[in-house]
């Protein structure tokens, strides 16, 4: 049996405790709902983490035991410490997968890894969203039809300040006429990153079985793959593919020119 994928679901867990409408939809938090849904998959080991926990829920020991990290944030982006961001960034570069959900597009973690503004246009009107599959052969779309219908959603629209994706997986159409690159992937260092936009907190979007399916597929895609880790190492002369002879001496500066004795 394959080794289970260790998944950490991080949620700032603010809206659910401040907004009764959100608490009604997600009484155990967005992270709690996702943990319950993903926990039905035998190949996942699920843990959750929140902003108010020690080390903001993500000490090095937790990250070291995480294969794929899910990130949901919205109202408390600024409360995430730079040292937390750096720990996550380094783990992604070392091979940990990262799935950024909905308003996590504006998190410090996502902006750090993208190196761009990650800004977008938005509207809250509870309008219909169709999440169109534009890369049907990609493993993240396994088991889906041609689109996901979401009855009520927050509009996210272009322009979206992200670097050109390595792969574009989904494009959303909204009832008001806008379109949006709602599912895309990148690689940073040895780590795979998947951004998936549906998931506004005042609508039960994470209860949608196809949304849950996309996230589960994304976890399997983003997990560390054997041989993908970048591991710098010295290469002894005797291991060189071609014969070379070491050249002795020390390079030094003389009369403005680099010379070797």
The 8 nearest C-alpha neighbors of each residue, nearest first, counted from 0:
[[1, 2, 3, 42, 41, 4, 43, 40],
 [2, 0, 3, 42, 4, 41, 43, 219],
 [1, 3, 4, 0, 42, 43, 5, 44],
 [4, 2, 42, 43, 1, 44, 5, 41],
 [5, 3, 43, 44, 42, 66, 6, 2],
 [4, 6, 44, 66, 65, 43, 3, 45],
 [7, 5, 45, 67, 65, 44, 68, 66],
 [6, 8, 46, 68, 47, 45, 65, 69],
 [9, 7, 47, 69, 30, 68, 48, 46],
 [10, 8, 48, 70, 49, 69, 47, 7],
 [11, 9, 71, 49, 12, 30, 72, 70],
 [10, 12, 50, 49, 72, 13, 71, 75],
 [13, 11, 10, 15, 49, 14, 28, 50],
 [12, 14, 16, 15, 11, 17, 74, 75],
 [15, 13, 17, 16, 18, 12, 21, 22],
 [14, 16, 22, 21, 13, 17, 28, 18],
 [17, 15, 14, 13, 18, 22, 12, 19],
 [16, 18, 14, 15, 13, 19, 22, 21],
 [17, 19, 21, 14, 20, 15, 16, 22],
 [20, 18, 22, 21, 23, 17, 15, 16],
 [21, 19, 23, 22, 18, 201, 24, 15],
 [20, 22, 15, 24, 201, 23, 18, 19],
 [21, 23, 15, 26, 19, 25, 24, 20],
 [22, 24, 20, 21, 26, 25, 19, 15],
 [25, 23, 21, 22, 203, 26, 20, 202],
 [24, 26, 28, 22, 27, 23, 29, 21],
 [27, 25, 22, 23, 28, 24, 15, 21],
 [28, 26, 31, 25, 32, 29, 30, 22],
 [29, 27, 25, 31, 30, 26, 15, 12],
 [28, 30, 32, 31, 25, 33, 27, 10],
 [31, 29, 33, 28, 32, 10, 34, 8],
 [30, 32, 28, 27, 34, 29, 33, 35],
 [31, 33, 35, 29, 34, 30, 36, 28],
 [34, 32, 36, 30, 35, 31, 37, 29],
 [33, 35, 31, 37, 32, 36, 38, 30],
 [34, 36, 38, 32, 33, 37, 31, 39],
 [37, 35, 33, 38, 34, 39, 32, 211],
 [38, 36, 34, 39, 35, 40, 33, 215],
 [37, 39, 35, 40, 36, 34, 45, 43],
 [38, 40, 37, 36, 41, 35, 43, 34],
 [41, 39, 38, 42, 37, 43, 36, 215],
 [40, 42, 43, 39, 38, 3, 44, 37],
 [41, 43, 3, 40, 4, 44, 2, 1],
 [44, 42, 4, 3, 41, 40, 5, 45],
 [43, 45, 5, 6, 4, 3, 46, 42],
 [46, 44, 6, 7, 43, 5, 34, 38],
 [45, 47, 7, 6, 8, 44, 48, 34],
 [48, 46, 8, 7, 9, 30, 45, 49],
 [47, 49, 9, 56, 8, 10, 7, 46],
 [50, 48, 10, 56, 11, 9, 51, 52],
 [49, 51, 55, 11, 52, 56, 10, 12],
 [52, 50, 55, 49, 53, 56, 11, 54],
 [53, 51, 56, 55, 50, 49, 54, 48],
 [52, 54, 55, 56, 51, 58, 57, 50],
 [55, 53, 58, 56, 57, 52, 83, 50],
 [56, 54, 50, 52, 53, 57, 51, 49],
 [57, 55, 48, 52, 49, 54, 53, 50],
 [56, 58, 55, 54, 61, 62, 59, 48],
 [59, 57, 54, 60, 61, 56, 62, 55],
 [58, 60, 62, 61, 63, 57, 86, 64],
 [59, 61, 63, 58, 62, 64, 57, 65],
 [62, 60, 64, 63, 59, 58, 57, 65],
 [61, 63, 65, 59, 64, 60, 57, 58],
 [62, 64, 60, 61, 65, 59, 90, 66],
 [63, 65, 61, 62, 60, 66, 5, 59],
 [66, 64, 62, 5, 63, 67, 6, 7],
 [65, 67, 5, 95, 222, 6, 96, 4],
 [66, 68, 96, 6, 97, 65, 95, 222],
 [67, 69, 97, 7, 6, 8, 96, 98],
 [70, 68, 8, 98, 9, 97, 99, 7],
 [71, 69, 99, 9, 100, 10, 98, 103],
 [72, 70, 10, 103, 100, 9, 99, 11],
 [73, 71, 103, 11, 10, 102, 76, 70],
 [74, 72, 102, 75, 76, 103, 71, 106],
 [73, 75, 76, 72, 13, 14, 11, 77],
 [76, 74, 78, 77, 73, 72, 11, 79],
 [75, 77, 106, 78, 79, 74, 73, 72],
 [78, 76, 75, 79, 80, 107, 106, 74],
 [79, 77, 75, 76, 80, 50, 74, 81],
 [80, 78, 77, 76, 81, 83, 75, 84],
 [81, 79, 83, 82, 78, 84, 77, 55],
 [80, 82, 84, 83, 85, 79, 107, 86],
 [81, 83, 85, 80, 84, 86, 79, 87],
 [84, 82, 86, 80, 81, 85, 87, 79],
 [85, 83, 81, 87, 108, 82, 86, 88],
 [84, 86, 88, 82, 87, 83, 89, 81],
 [87, 85, 83, 89, 84, 88, 82, 90],
 [88, 86, 90, 84, 85, 89, 91, 83],
 [89, 87, 85, 91, 90, 86, 84, 92],
 [88, 90, 92, 86, 91, 87, 85, 93],
 [89, 91, 93, 87, 92, 88, 95, 86],
 [92, 90, 95, 190, 94, 88, 93, 89],
 [91, 93, 188, 89, 189, 190, 90, 94],
 [92, 94, 90, 91, 189, 89, 95, 228],
 [95, 93, 190, 189, 91, 92, 223, 228],
 [96, 94, 91, 66, 190, 90, 67, 223],
 [95, 97, 67, 221, 191, 222, 190, 192],
 [98, 96, 192, 68, 67, 69, 99, 191],
 [99, 97, 69, 193, 192, 194, 68, 70],
 [98, 100, 194, 70, 103, 69, 193, 97],
 [99, 101, 195, 103, 71, 196, 70, 194],
 [100, 102, 196, 198, 103, 197, 195, 104],
 [103, 101, 104, 73, 72, 105, 100, 71],
 [102, 104, 72, 106, 105, 71, 100, 101],
 [105, 103, 102, 106, 109, 117, 101, 99],
 [106, 104, 103, 117, 102, 110, 107, 109],
 [107, 105, 103, 108, 76, 109, 104, 110],
 [106, 108, 110, 109, 111, 105, 76, 84],
 [107, 109, 111, 84, 106, 110, 112, 88],
 [110, 108, 112, 106, 111, 107, 113, 104],
 [111, 109, 113, 107, 112, 108, 114, 115],
 [112, 110, 108, 114, 109, 113, 107, 88],
 [111, 113, 109, 110, 114, 108, 88, 187],
 [112, 114, 110, 115, 111, 109, 162, 161],
 [113, 115, 111, 110, 112, 116, 162, 161],
 [116, 114, 113, 117, 161, 110, 160, 162],
 [115, 117, 118, 160, 110, 161, 114, 105],
 [118, 116, 160, 161, 115, 105, 104, 110],
 [119, 117, 160, 116, 159, 105, 120, 104],
 [118, 120, 159, 158, 157, 156, 160, 121],
 [121, 119, 156, 155, 157, 158, 122, 118],
 [122, 120, 155, 154, 156, 119, 123, 153],
 [121, 123, 154, 153, 124, 155, 120, 156],
 [124, 122, 153, 125, 154, 121, 152, 126],
 [125, 123, 126, 122, 153, 152, 154, 151],
 [124, 126, 151, 152, 153, 123, 127, 150],
 [127, 125, 151, 124, 152, 174, 128, 153],
 [128, 126, 150, 151, 174, 173, 149, 152],
 [127, 129, 173, 149, 172, 152, 148, 130],
 [130, 128, 148, 172, 171, 147, 131, 149],
 [129, 131, 171, 147, 146, 170, 169, 128],
 [130, 132, 146, 170, 169, 171, 129, 133],
 [131, 133, 169, 145, 146, 134, 135, 168],
 [132, 134, 169, 168, 135, 131, 170, 167],
 [133, 135, 168, 136, 132, 137, 167, 169],
 [136, 134, 137, 132, 140, 133, 141, 168],
 [137, 135, 134, 138, 140, 141, 139, 133],
 [136, 138, 139, 135, 140, 134, 141, 168],
 [139, 137, 141, 140, 136, 216, 220, 217],
 [138, 140, 216, 217, 137, 141, 213, 220],
 [139, 141, 138, 137, 143, 135, 142, 213],
 [142, 140, 138, 143, 139, 216, 137, 135],
 [141, 143, 140, 144, 212, 209, 139, 213],
 [144, 142, 141, 140, 145, 209, 146, 147],
 [143, 145, 146, 142, 147, 132, 140, 135],
 [144, 146, 132, 131, 143, 147, 135, 133],
 [147, 145, 131, 130, 132, 144, 129, 148],
 [146, 148, 130, 129, 149, 131, 209, 145],
 [149, 147, 129, 128, 150, 146, 130, 127],
 [150, 148, 128, 151, 127, 129, 147, 152],
 [149, 151, 127, 148, 128, 152, 126, 125],
 [152, 150, 125, 126, 127, 149, 202, 128],
 [153, 151, 125, 126, 127, 128, 154, 149],
 [152, 154, 123, 125, 122, 199, 155, 124],
 [155, 153, 122, 121, 152, 156, 123, 173],
 [154, 156, 121, 120, 179, 153, 119, 122],
 [157, 155, 120, 179, 178, 177, 121, 119],
 [158, 156, 159, 179, 119, 120, 178, 155],
 [157, 159, 119, 160, 156, 120, 118, 179],
 [158, 160, 119, 157, 161, 118, 117, 156],
 [161, 159, 117, 118, 116, 158, 115, 119],
 [160, 162, 117, 159, 115, 163, 113, 116],
 [163, 161, 164, 113, 115, 160, 114, 117],
 [162, 164, 161, 165, 166, 185, 167, 183],
 [165, 163, 166, 184, 185, 183, 162, 167],
 [164, 166, 185, 184, 163, 167, 186, 183],
 [167, 165, 164, 184, 183, 168, 185, 134],
 [166, 168, 183, 164, 169, 182, 184, 165],
 [167, 169, 134, 182, 183, 133, 166, 132],
 [170, 168, 182, 132, 181, 133, 131, 167],
 [169, 171, 180, 181, 131, 179, 130, 182],
 [172, 170, 130, 179, 178, 129, 131, 181],
 [173, 171, 178, 129, 128, 177, 130, 176],
 [174, 172, 128, 175, 177, 176, 127, 178],
 [173, 175, 127, 176, 126, 128, 172, 177],
 [174, 176, 173, 177, 126, 154, 172, 127],
 [177, 175, 174, 173, 172, 178, 156, 154],
 [178, 176, 173, 156, 172, 175, 179, 174],
 [177, 179, 172, 171, 156, 173, 157, 176],
 [178, 180, 156, 171, 181, 157, 170, 155],
 [181, 179, 170, 182, 169, 171, 183, 178],
 [180, 182, 196, 170, 169, 179, 195, 171],
 [181, 183, 169, 195, 168, 194, 180, 167],
 [184, 182, 167, 168, 194, 166, 193, 164],
 [185, 183, 193, 166, 192, 165, 164, 194],
 [184, 186, 165, 192, 164, 191, 187, 193],
 [187, 185, 191, 190, 192, 188, 189, 184],
 [186, 188, 190, 92, 189, 191, 185, 91],
 [187, 189, 92, 190, 186, 93, 229, 94],
 [188, 190, 94, 228, 92, 93, 227, 229],
 [191, 189, 94, 91, 95, 96, 92, 187],
 [190, 192, 186, 96, 221, 185, 97, 187],
 [193, 191, 97, 185, 184, 98, 96, 186],
 [194, 192, 184, 98, 183, 99, 97, 195],
 [193, 195, 99, 183, 182, 98, 100, 184],
 [196, 194, 182, 100, 181, 101, 197, 99],
 [195, 197, 101, 181, 100, 198, 194, 182],
 [198, 196, 101, 195, 199, 204, 100, 152],
 [197, 199, 101, 204, 200, 205, 196, 100],
 [200, 198, 201, 202, 153, 197, 152, 101],
 [199, 201, 202, 21, 198, 203, 14, 204],
 [202, 200, 21, 199, 20, 203, 24, 204],
 [201, 203, 204, 200, 199, 151, 152, 24],
 [204, 202, 206, 205, 24, 201, 207, 200],
 [205, 203, 206, 198, 207, 202, 197, 199],
 [204, 206, 207, 203, 198, 210, 211, 33],
 [207, 205, 204, 203, 208, 211, 210, 32],
 [206, 208, 205, 210, 204, 209, 211, 203],
 [209, 207, 211, 210, 212, 206, 205, 213],
 [210, 208, 212, 211, 207, 213, 147, 143],
 [211, 209, 213, 212, 207, 208, 205, 214],
 [210, 212, 208, 214, 209, 213, 215, 207],
 [213, 211, 209, 215, 210, 214, 216, 208],
 [214, 212, 216, 210, 211, 215, 217, 139],
 [213, 215, 217, 211, 216, 212, 218, 210],
 [216, 214, 212, 218, 217, 213, 211, 219],
 [217, 215, 139, 213, 219, 214, 218, 212],
 [216, 218, 214, 220, 139, 215, 219, 221],
 [219, 217, 221, 215, 220, 216, 222, 214],
 [218, 220, 216, 217, 222, 221, 215, 4],
 [219, 221, 217, 218, 222, 216, 139, 138],
 [222, 220, 96, 191, 218, 219, 217, 223],
 [223, 221, 96, 219, 66, 67, 220, 218],
 [224, 222, 94, 95, 66, 96, 221, 225],
 [223, 225, 227, 226, 222, 228, 94, 221],
 [226, 224, 227, 223, 228, 222, 94, 189],
 [225, 227, 228, 224, 229, 223, 189, 230],
 [228, 226, 224, 225, 189, 229, 223, 94],
 [229, 227, 189, 226, 94, 230, 93, 225],
 [228, 230, 189, 231, 227, 93, 188, 94],
 [229, 231, 228, 232, 93, 227, 189, 226],
 [230, 232, 229, 233, 234, 228, 93, 188],
 [233, 231, 230, 234, 229, 235, 238, 228],
 [232, 234, 235, 231, 236, 230, 238, 239],
 [233, 235, 238, 232, 236, 239, 237, 231],
 [236, 234, 238, 237, 233, 239, 232, 245],
 [235, 237, 238, 239, 234, 243, 245, 244],
 [236, 238, 235, 239, 242, 234, 240, 243],
 [239, 237, 236, 235, 240, 234, 241, 242],
 [240, 238, 236, 241, 237, 242, 235, 234],
 [241, 239, 238, 242, 237, 243, 236, 234],
 [240, 242, 239, 243, 238, 237, 236, 244],
 [241, 243, 239, 240, 244, 237, 236, 238],
 [244, 242, 241, 245, 236, 239, 237, 240],
 [245, 243, 246, 242, 236, 247, 237, 241],
 [246, 244, 247, 243, 236, 248, 242, 237],
 [245, 247, 244, 248, 243, 249, 259, 260],
 [248, 246, 245, 249, 260, 259, 244, 250],
 [249, 247, 260, 259, 250, 246, 251, 245],
 [248, 250, 259, 251, 247, 260, 258, 246],
 [249, 251, 259, 258, 257, 248, 252, 260],
 [252, 250, 258, 257, 249, 253, 259, 256],
 [251, 253, 257, 256, 255, 258, 254, 250],
 [252, 254, 255, 256, 251, 257, 258, 250],
 [255, 253, 256, 252, 257, 258, 251, 259],
 [254, 256, 253, 252, 257, 258, 251, 250],
 [257, 255, 253, 254, 252, 258, 251, 259],
 [256, 258, 252, 251, 253, 250, 255, 259],
 [259, 257, 251, 250, 256, 252, 260, 253],
 [258, 260, 250, 249, 248, 251, 257, 247],
 [259, 248, 258, 249, 250, 251, 247, 257]]
